[in-house]
Amino acid sequence: MRVLLTCLKETQAWVYAAVVVTSTTVAYFALGIGGVDLNIPFDYNWDTIALSAAVKGLADEPWYLHNSFLGMPGGFDACDYPTPDNFHFLVLKILVNLLPNFSIAINTYYLMTFPLASMTSLLVFRHFRIPFGPAIVGSLLYPFLQYHFRHGVQHLFLSAYFIVPLMVMVALWTASARPPLFDGATAERWRPRLAAPRARSVAALLLCFSFSGFGVYYAMFAAFIILVAGAYGGAVHRSPRGFVSAGVLVASLCAGLFLNLAPAVLQRAKHGPNPDAVIRTIVDAEKWGLRITPMLLPISEHRIAALGKLRDKYNESVRPAGENDWCALGLFGTAGFLLLLWRLFGRRNDNTDEHDGILSPLSVLNGAALLLGTIGGLSGLFALLVSTSIRSYARISIFIAFFAFFSVTIVLAKIWSRYVKTRRQAIRGAVGLAVCTILGLLDQTTPASKLKQDALKAEYYQDADFIRRIEASVPPGSKIAQLPYFPYPEGNYVHRMADYEHFKPYLHSKALRWSYGAMRGRATDRWQRETFAKPPRELVSLVIGAGFSGIYIDRLGFGDQAIALVSNLQVILGETPLESGNRRRVFFPLHRFAERMRAERSQPSNPSGP
């Protein structure tokens, strides 16, 4: 878009390319990519398994919402679990069809999020006329927060926060004297008049519409800061233009959300509501809200041992819930955050230069984000009065982080403009900015950020070998019943078996169909819950009757390690089961037993004598 790329026209594109290369290089060393196997996911637990199943589904099916290889005998249907992340799924759809497998697609997208965050940050800083030197510092520090490393591929769509700078840019437009839709109007203050469409207005509307495809959290936070920006602009400039502009932009965002969630709306209209699918409570907003102290403390396992111990002391005493341990802003981010608080409550002087004029709305947006996200803040009211769908308000910290780095770049820009007048001073200034960048990166990263694949690699390839043996033991296309029954989604734990573990067989199979993935509260889920709790002999009869050709058992899902169940099935089926290399997983083929059952039923029960 013309507005976003004007800075590219104003100066050399090689600077942007250099920032992208630098960001990619830093990510390479910070993550330790040199010793990583891209053919397996960077993580192999919890939400990463569910994401991997969805991305593999993009290769096996037209879209991730339906999958005929899961949720047997009814099939997988995710429409009751709405996730407006269609932009990310579209990118992954392209990658998974271009690259060899789903793991490489996921890993590649995660690695792309670092240079993408640098690029969008630099574009926004330059759009607001921050000199290149300070802008480069902010654009290189923002992607390397612990938020990025700790969410990782497990929460890949949260790691893809490169959209946040653009959301903040739209909010700052809305807070200005000429907000979108009015950027060419000359009407009196209290008589707003829509201007003819201009590039910024069109860009703002399109961006807001597209924000809806980046997940419900970022969409909701974007809507909030745009509304706050509109209120601020309306009050400061004594004109309703800001209010009107914010309302229209948020309406555009909501329209996009509605389209993203249309499958869920249609599902509800066709089959009725499913309150059992995803359970959220008002308490969640208080439990998973934002804490300020963890943002300001050094990161866990800091390079400087004394700072790491300070963080450990806090964590051991307070045990911050949820993702608060992932929200550290780092040295420069903390400085920027405190500057914005001082700006919010201190004396203002917005008339010195254009950069000072940005600090005031940034301070207001920063304060509003704190008010919304902090435990005991507006998040509880939103959960009580509007919706409990949003629960982890600590995730708004990534917006606060961008406000903070933006304020740091403004301070550096003011220092640059005041003291850098000659070529020699420019060289010294560039060296100083480079030192700041290096110190910031060292402060925000740690050797603990490196990817660790040793343990998961052994399990991953053991699982792959086990599933190959299962596929060789049953006909292609066979349905496999997975025990124990495990609810989907968000089943948490069944004994020592963690959530989404039943997706792992699907990740390694080519032609088998698995029972896990039936939406909780729907007919297939109820059938599984009742059937899988039956005594072994009745269980075998029912699953064979439903067309299943095998029983897969995860021992961690049973209190006795499934010893009794495996023993009974051996007697009933007359089969020696297959076992995984670590003996955790067991498989019984059923097709030979089913053939014997059919043969016995076909024989006369009372044959006549001679």
TORDODREN-929958 format. One record per residue (C-alpha): x, y, z; residue in one letter. Coordinates in steps of 0.2 Angstrom, whole numbers, plus 5000, padded with zeros to 4 digits. Each point is the difference from the previous one (the first is absolute). Layout:
<atoms>
XYZA
...
</atoms>
This chain:
<atoms>
500050005000M
500650174995R
499950075018V
501049865008L
501350014986L
500350184998T
501649985011C
500749884987L
499850134987K
500850145011E
501649905002T
501049854995Q
499249835002A
501649925004W
499950065018V
498449905002Y
500849854992A
501550025012A
498850015015V
499149844995V
501749914997V
500650065017T
498449945009S
500149834992T
501849985004T
499750055019V
498549875000A
501249874992Y
501250025015F
498850035014A
499049854996L
501549894995G
499349954983I
501749934995G
499749845010G
498149984997V
499149874990D
498750104990L
499149844995N
499349995018I
499050135009P
501050125011F
498849945014D
499049835002Y
498950045014N
498350075004W
499450144988D
501449964988T
499249834997I
498350074997A
500850134988L
501049874991S
498449894997A
499150164993A
501450034988V
500149824995K
498250014997G
500350154988L
501049884989A
498749865002D
498450104998E
499550164992P
499950105017W
500449965018Y
498250015006L
499649824994H
501149855000N
499449834994S
501549925008F
499550055018L
498549995012G
499549824994M
498749944997P
499250174997G
501450114994G
500950155007F
499150164999D
500850165009A
498550124997C
499549995018D
501850065005Y
500050174990P
501850074997T
500050154988P
501849974995D
499749984982N
501450104994F
501349895009H
499149844994F
500150074982L
501850035001V
500349835007L
498949924987K
501250084987I
501549945009L
499449825004V
499749984981N
501750074995L
501149925013L
500349815004P
498949985016N
499050095013F
501550025012S
501050104988I
498550114996A
499750045018I
501950035004N
500250104985T
498550125004Y
500750025018Y
501750054993L
499250124988M
499150095015T
501750085006F
500450094984P
498250044997L
499950095017A
501550094996S
499450064983M
498350065006T
500850095015S
501250094989L
498650054987L
499050075014V
501450095009F
500550084983R
498250044996H
500050115015F
501750084995R
501149925012I
501850014993P
500749844994F
501349975013G
498850005015P
498649924990A
501249854996I
500449985019V
498249985004G
499649894985S
501449885005L
499649995019L
498149984998Y
500049834992P
501249925013F
498950015016L
499849855011Q
498150014995Y
500649944983H
501249865006F
498949935013R
498450004989H
501049924987G
499249884988V
498849945014Q
499150174998H
500650034982L
498650124997F
500450115015L
501849994995S
499550084983A
499850175008Y
500750094985F
498250074998I
500150105016V
501050154994P
498750024986L
498650005013M
500950135010V
500350104984M
498150004996V
499650055018A
501250154999L
499250054984W
498350005009T
500750115014A
500650134988S
499250164996A
499549934983R
499549825003P
499649874986P
498450054990L
500350185005F
501850024994D
499550124987G
498650095008A
500050195004T
498450015010A
499850085016E
500549915016R
498249945005W
499449984982R
500949844994P
499949974981R
500649854992L
501450044988A
500349924983A
500949835002P
501850025002R
501449885001A
500150005019R
498149985002S
500049854988V
501549935008A
499350015018A
498349924994L
500949864992L
501249975014L
498650005013C
499149874989F
501549894999S
500450015019F
498649885002S
501049864992G
501450015013F
499149925015G
498750065012V
501250075013Y
501050124988Y
498350054992A
499250045016M
501550095007F
500150104983A
498250055001A
500250055018F
501550124997I
499250074984I
498550055010L
501150075014V
501050104987A
498350064992G
499450065017A
501750085003Y
500050094983G
498350065002G
500350075017A
501750084996V
499550084983H
498250045006R
499249914986S
498949854998P
501149944985R
501049895011G
498549915007F
499249984983V
501649944992S
500349875014A
498249944999G
500149974982V
501849925001L
499449885014V
498449964990A
501149954985S
501149895012L
498449925007C
499349974983A
501649904996G
499849905016L
498349964995F
500649934984L
501449905008N
498749935013L
498749964987A
500349815000P
499750005019A
498450114998V
499349884986L
500449855011Q
499150075015R
498550044989A
500049834992K
500349895015H
499750115015G
501250075013P
501349895008N
500450085017P
501149855004D
501350034986A
501050145008V
499850045018I
500550185006R
499650085016T
500050185007I
501449945012V
501249974985D
500150184997A
500650035017E
501149855001K
500950034983W
500150195001G
501550114999L
501250035014R
501150164999I
501549945010T
500549854989P
500050124985M
501350115009L
501249865007L
501449924990P
499649854990I
500149835007S
501849924999E
500850174996H
501750004994R
500550105015I
499849875014A
499550135013A
498650064989L
499449834997G
500049965019K
498950165002L
498849934988R
500049835008D
499750075017K
498450094994Y
499449844991N
500349895015E
499150125012S
498650064989V
499849864986R
499350124987P
498549914992A
499849964982G
501250094988E
500650145011N
501749935001D
500150024981W
499650185000C
501750085005A
500350164990L
501950005002G
501150155005L
499550124986F
498249945000G
499950045018T
500750174998A
498850044986G
498549945011F
500550105015L
500250154988L
498349984994L
499349995017L
500950165005W
499350084984R
498349955004L
500050075018F
501350134998G
500050174992R
499850004981R
500850114987N
499349944983D
500550154990N
501949984999T
500049884985D
499149874991E
500749865010H
499550075016D
498250004993G
500149824998I
500549965018L
498450075007S
498849884991P
501349865003L
499950035019S
498150005000V
500049844990L
501349925011N
498950055016G
498449944992A
500949834996A
500549985018L
498350055006L
499249864989L
501349865003G
500550025018T
499249885012I
498550085008G
499950124985G
498750024986L
500349824994S
498949945015G
498650124995L
500249944982F
499949825005A
498550045011L
499050114988L
500549954983V
500949844997S
501249875009T
500849954983S
501550105004I
500949945015R
501950034999S
500150195001Y
501849985004A
500249994981R
499750194998I
501850025007S
500649994982I
499050164996F
500850085015I
501749944994A
499850094983F
499450165009F
501549995011A
501349974985F
499150144990F
500350125015S
501849955000V
500350034982T
499250175002I
501250045014V
501549944990L
499350104985A
500050165011K
501849975005I
500549964982W
499250164994S
500850115013R
501849935001Y
500349934982V
500550144989K
501549944991T
500649854991R
501249965014R
498650025013Q
498949894989A
501349865000I
500250015019R
498150005002G
499849854989A
501349915011V
499050055015G
498449934993L
500949844995A
500649985018V
498250035006C
499349874989T
501349875005I
499850035018L
498149994998G
500149844991L
501149925013L
498950065013D
498449934992Q
500749834994T
500849865010T
500949844996P
498449925007A
499150074985S
500849874988K
498949864994L
500349835008K
499549864990Q
501049855007D
498649935011A
498550034988L
501049944985K
500249835007A
498149995004E
499550074983Y
501049874991Y
499449865011Q
498250054997D
500350014981A
500749825001D
498649945010F
498750074989I
500949934984R
499849825009R
498250035003I
499750054982E
500849844994A
498949905012S
498350064994V
499250044983P
500250174993P
498650125006G
499649905016S
499250095014K
501050005017I
499150025017A
501150095012Q
500049975018L
499750075013P
498650114995Y
500750185000F
498950154998P
500450134986Y
500450145001P
500850055016E
499949845009G
501550045012N
500649845007Y
499349825001V
501149925014H
501850044993R
499550024982M
500050184995A
498950094988D
500049974981Y
501249855002E
498749894990H
500450114985F
501849934998K
499549844991P
499150114986Y
501650104998L
501049854995H
498749904990S
499550014982K
498449904997A
499349965017L
498550085009R
500050045018W
498750025013S
500750155009Y
499450174996G
498149985002A
499350175006M
499549995018R
498150015002G
499649934983R
499349834996A
501749914995T
500850065016D
498549945011R
500149834991W
501949995003Q
499850055018R
498749865003E
500849864989T
501850025006F
499449985018A
499349834997K
500749835006P
501349944988P
499049864991R
498550124997E
501250144995L
500849894987V
498349954993S
499450184999L
501550074992V
500049864987I
498250044997G
500450184997A
501349954986G
501650025010F
501549884996S
501150035015G
500250065018I
501450125004Y
500450025019I
501050145008D
500549925017R
500250185008L
498250024999G
499649865013F
500349995018G
500849834999D
500950034984Q
498749904991A
500649845006I
498349925003A
499350074983L
501549934990V
499949835009S
498149984997N
500250054982L
501449884997Q
498849865006V
498550064991I
500950034983L
501349865001G
501250134994E
501750065006T
500050194999P
501250114991L
501050125012E
500950164998S
501850015003G
499850085017N
498549885004R
498950145003R
498849964986R
499149844995V
499149954985F
498849854997F
499449964982P
498249954999L
499749954982H
500549825003R
498949985015F
498650084991A
500249884986E
499949855012R
498450085008M
499250014983R
500549824996A
499249945016E
498450104997R
499849934983S
500149825006Q
498349915005P
499850005018S
499149835000N
500749894986P
499049854995S
500749835003G
500149864986P
</atoms>
